[in-house]
Amino acid sequence: MSQKTKIIGLTGGIGSGKTTAVKFLEKLGFPVYYSDIRAKEIVNDDKTLKKNIIELLGSKAYDAEGNYNRKWVAEQIFNNDEKRQALNSIIHPAVKEDFEKWTAAQQKKIAFKETALLFELNLDKECYKSLLITADENIRIKRVMQRDEKTESEIKKIIEKQMPESEKQKRADFVVFNNGNEEDLKADLENILEKLN
Ligand code: ATP
């Protein structure tokens, strides 16, 4: 008998550990929808979306091979809020549609949706529960500096642009403080899974 899959929206700011968390959940057998990765795929795969992007930005949005010209598009919208919003207003519904199709095909009781902008785009409203992965700012900065070739001030600038953690904590149904080691993170996630069951 098919049952409706409950979606848990998982989010967190830069370096919070959301990817580490969903990889662990995936290993446990939970299906995961990676919103940011899918958004990057469907600009190439979804023909209607492709047509709409070209209508908005022009044919240079795709290269000669028909691949999305991410760098060129980023330049076009960098200092142009109107264009950025227009582009988002065609990409976000396409991702939503793709996500709905994915959800309908799921068989498990619980699945996760990883998205950096869960609260910013009010996508938590479409989820059964929301789960925030967070960590102290100095820890996040240290981890990102170890992972990427970014300076402290570059990371701080990104953090400043994101929704404040305090705001996200208020909105989340579950909050994991990822200040310890990965084993602590896994234990906290297992606790939440028990509650969900
Ligand atoms: P971004 O939004 O920047 O993609 P993210 O939220 O997906 O970040 P991760 O990539 O999962 O974060 O974690 C950031 C870095 O910190 C990674 O290199 C990861 O391996 C490491 N990390 C995550 N959690 C822990 C932990 N508990 N202990 C040690 N290292 C950790």
Boltz pocket constraint, residues with backbone or C-beta under 6 A from the ligand:
constraints:
  - pocket:
      binder: B
      contacts: [[A, 12], [A, 13], [A, 14], [A, 15], [A, 16], [A, 17], [A, 18], [A, 19], [A, 20], [A, 21], [A, 116], [A, 143], [A, 144], [A, 146], [A, 147], [A, 178], [A, 179], [A, 180], [A, 181], [A, 182], [A, 183], [A, 185]]
      max_distance: 6.0
